[in-house]
Amino acid sequence: MNIGLISKWHVHAKGYAQELLDSGKVNITAVWDEDAERGKAWAEEIGAEFIMDYDAFLNSDIAAVMCCSPTTMHPELLHKAIAAKKHIFTEKLLAATTEECEKLCKAIDDSGIIFTISLPLRASAEVLYIKKLIDDGTLGKITGARFRRSHSGVSDNWLPDYWFDTDKTGGGAMMDLGAHPVYILSFLLGEPKRLSGMTSNIFGTSSDENAVAVAEFAGGVIATGETAFVTYGVPDLLEVYGTEGSVFMRGDDIQIATKATDGKLVAPENIPAGKSTPIMQFVEACLSGSGTPEYLGTADALVMTKMIEAVYKSDSNGCTMIF
């Protein structure tokens, strides 16, 4: 399968491209980038053709595209890719607003193309194991949860300047890293019933640097999603609490305490293997014609945008958003 790359703007673009090259299952034959100099250099690096005209890029001999453009460019670029019947792998978020995301999702669903959004922790062995504990009742009735992903990109001054151009990013910490707590909580608990959000700007950059979402899910479950560009040395933290037990994930380490263990924390044995990365699930789906991979489709993309937009609206308006 021939695939074309849409922009090297996002920090994960190079890593995704390398996965494709290393797989031996696809050919990267074309590159488009809104920054011609960057695009030409990338195309030369990976041995592909740089095509500055986007329509010509889509009309080249490609069956699929990988999109890592600025988030606010997704609607324009991806609607054209959909019209051209190209399968789409995209970095998150699919769109910065719910209205734009709904239009894209409908267009994708109506087109019949294979679509995959990159939600990598939904493929991890640890998160899939925790989902099984919830689904099979090991933890009893779920009452609460928490997920945190954060780093020191602002406080240690290593994020690139363009990461604070909200005309391109659509937002700051919550729009970027905050996607992870949002898609994890919705994966484990479903779509929320209501949500409140708060953000802050500790170092004075042009976007939010510190953010939290508090949401109520079905059955009265209350969960928090936390993110920041201003913390150091924090691994991913996931906790799920239930009436029969609770589970704690710190990085890739899991411990579980249940009534069967008398409340003692124990490490589970023989956690099943996770899935392949979202981009490789996308490649396999395209090659086999099996359709959009589970948990990585338009419905998942829409819930994520709705939740993140609700955080910003709640923070701005001082209100709780109802879903």
PEWO-V936400 format. One record per residue. RES is the residue in three letters. D_FIRST is the distance of its C-alpha to the first C-alpha in Angstrom with 2 decimals. Layout:
((RES	D_FIRST) (RES	D_FIRST))
This chain:
((MET	0.00) (ASN	3.78) (ILE	6.41) (GLY	10.11) (LEU	13.10) (ILE	16.19) (SER	19.28) (LYS	20.51) (TRP	23.62) (HIS	23.30) (VAL	24.48) (HIS	21.51) (ALA	18.87) (LYS	19.12) (GLY	18.98) (TYR	15.82) (ALA	14.11) (GLN	15.65) (GLU	14.40) (LEU	10.75) (LEU	11.85) (ASP	14.01) (SER	11.68) (GLY	10.19) (LYS	7.13) (VAL	4.89) (ASN	6.16) (ILE	8.61) (THR	9.65) (ALA	12.21) (VAL	14.98) (TRP	17.65) (ASP	20.79) (GLU	24.14) (ASP	25.74) (ALA	25.01) (GLU	26.48) (ARG	24.48) (GLY	21.20) (LYS	21.97) (ALA	22.90) (TRP	19.76) (ALA	17.52) (GLU	19.81) (GLU	19.74) (ILE	16.02) (GLY	15.69) (ALA	13.97) (GLU	15.67) (PHE	17.97) (ILE	18.49) (MET	21.63) (ASP	21.74) (TYR	19.74) (ASP	19.61) (ALA	18.34) (PHE	15.63) (LEU	14.50) (ASN	14.92) (SER	12.73) (ASP	9.52) (ILE	7.46) (ALA	6.53) (ALA	7.93) (VAL	10.70) (MET	12.72) (CYS	16.38) (CYS	19.17) (SER	21.62) (PRO	25.29) (THR	25.77) (THR	27.97) (MET	25.32) (HIS	22.88) (PRO	24.50) (GLU	24.35) (LEU	20.83) (LEU	19.27) (HIS	21.32) (LYS	19.85) (ALA	16.23) (ILE	17.35) (ALA	19.05) (ALA	15.99) (LYS	14.26) (LYS	11.55) (HIS	10.87) (ILE	12.97) (PHE	13.69) (THR	17.10) (GLU	19.89) (LYS	23.16) (LEU	25.17) (LEU	23.37) (ALA	26.49) (ALA	29.89) (THR	31.96) (THR	32.09) (GLU	32.50) (GLU	29.31) (CYS	27.41) (GLU	28.76) (LYS	27.67) (LEU	24.08) (CYS	24.02) (LYS	25.48) (ALA	23.04) (ILE	20.04) (ASP	21.82) (ASP	22.79) (SER	19.37) (GLY	17.74) (ILE	14.55) (ILE	13.42) (PHE	15.29) (THR	16.07) (ILE	18.87) (SER	19.54) (LEU	22.71) (PRO	22.59) (LEU	26.05) (ARG	25.23) (ALA	23.24) (SER	26.10) (ALA	28.33) (GLU	31.46) (VAL	30.72) (LEU	29.52) (TYR	32.74) (ILE	34.84) (LYS	33.33) (LYS	34.33) (LEU	37.83) (ILE	38.14) (ASP	36.82) (ASP	38.93) (GLY	42.08) (THR	42.75) (LEU	43.74) (GLY	45.76) (LYS	45.75) (ILE	43.62) (THR	45.77) (GLY	43.94) (ALA	41.02) (ARG	40.07) (PHE	37.01) (ARG	37.13) (ARG	34.64) (SER	36.17) (HIS	36.41) (SER	38.66) (GLY	36.56) (VAL	39.49) (SER	42.42) (ASP	41.22) (ASN	39.89) (TRP	36.44) (LEU	34.24) (PRO	33.24) (ASP	35.39) (TYR	32.62) (TRP	32.24) (PHE	35.55) (ASP	34.69) (THR	34.76) (ASP	33.93) (LYS	30.40) (THR	30.32) (GLY	32.33) (GLY	34.45) (GLY	35.25) (ALA	35.30) (MET	34.92) (MET	32.00) (ASP	30.21) (LEU	31.28) (GLY	32.94) (ALA	29.66) (HIS	29.73) (PRO	33.16) (VAL	32.42) (TYR	29.26) (ILE	30.94) (LEU	34.15) (SER	32.53) (PHE	30.40) (LEU	33.63) (LEU	36.06) (GLY	34.42) (GLU	35.09) (PRO	38.39) (LYS	41.51) (ARG	42.72) (LEU	41.93) (SER	43.87) (GLY	42.56) (MET	44.12) (THR	42.90) (SER	44.81) (ASN	44.65) (ILE	46.42) (PHE	45.71) (GLY	45.78) (THR	42.25) (SER	41.05) (SER	39.13) (ASP	39.91) (GLU	40.02) (ASN	41.23) (ALA	40.45) (VAL	41.04) (ALA	40.36) (VAL	42.68) (ALA	41.59) (GLU	43.14) (PHE	40.97) (ALA	42.00) (GLY	45.06) (GLY	46.46) (VAL	44.02) (ILE	44.26) (ALA	41.56) (THR	41.05) (GLY	37.97) (GLU	38.83) (THR	37.17) (ALA	38.38) (PHE	37.81) (VAL	41.32) (THR	41.52) (TYR	41.35) (GLY	40.56) (VAL	39.37) (PRO	36.72) (ASP	34.92) (LEU	37.69) (LEU	37.30) (GLU	40.35) (VAL	40.82) (TYR	44.37) (GLY	45.72) (THR	49.05) (GLU	48.48) (GLY	46.69) (SER	44.47) (VAL	41.47) (PHE	40.86) (MET	37.71) (ARG	38.14) (GLY	34.98) (ASP	33.66) (ASP	37.20) (ILE	38.33) (GLN	41.88) (ILE	43.26) (ALA	46.87) (THR	48.00) (LYS	51.31) (ALA	50.49) (THR	50.51) (ASP	53.63) (GLY	51.73) (LYS	50.90) (LEU	47.54) (VAL	45.63) (ALA	42.24) (PRO	40.22) (GLU	39.22) (ASN	35.95) (ILE	33.67) (PRO	30.56) (ALA	27.30) (GLY	25.14) (LYS	21.57) (SER	18.52) (THR	18.04) (PRO	16.89) (ILE	13.72) (MET	12.79) (GLN	14.05) (PHE	11.75) (VAL	8.57) (GLU	10.38) (ALA	11.45) (CYS	8.26) (LEU	7.24) (SER	10.95) (GLY	11.91) (SER	14.81) (GLY	15.43) (THR	16.41) (PRO	17.52) (GLU	21.32) (TYR	23.37) (LEU	20.63) (GLY	20.80) (THR	22.71) (ALA	26.07) (ASP	25.74) (ALA	24.86) (LEU	27.86) (VAL	30.36) (MET	29.51) (THR	30.11) (LYS	33.25) (MET	34.66) (ILE	34.13) (GLU	35.52) (ALA	38.44) (VAL	39.21) (TYR	39.63) (LYS	41.63) (SER	43.82) (ASP	44.49) (SER	45.30) (ASN	47.46) (GLY	49.01) (CYS	48.16) (THR	46.27) (MET	43.29) (ILE	43.25) (PHE	40.01))
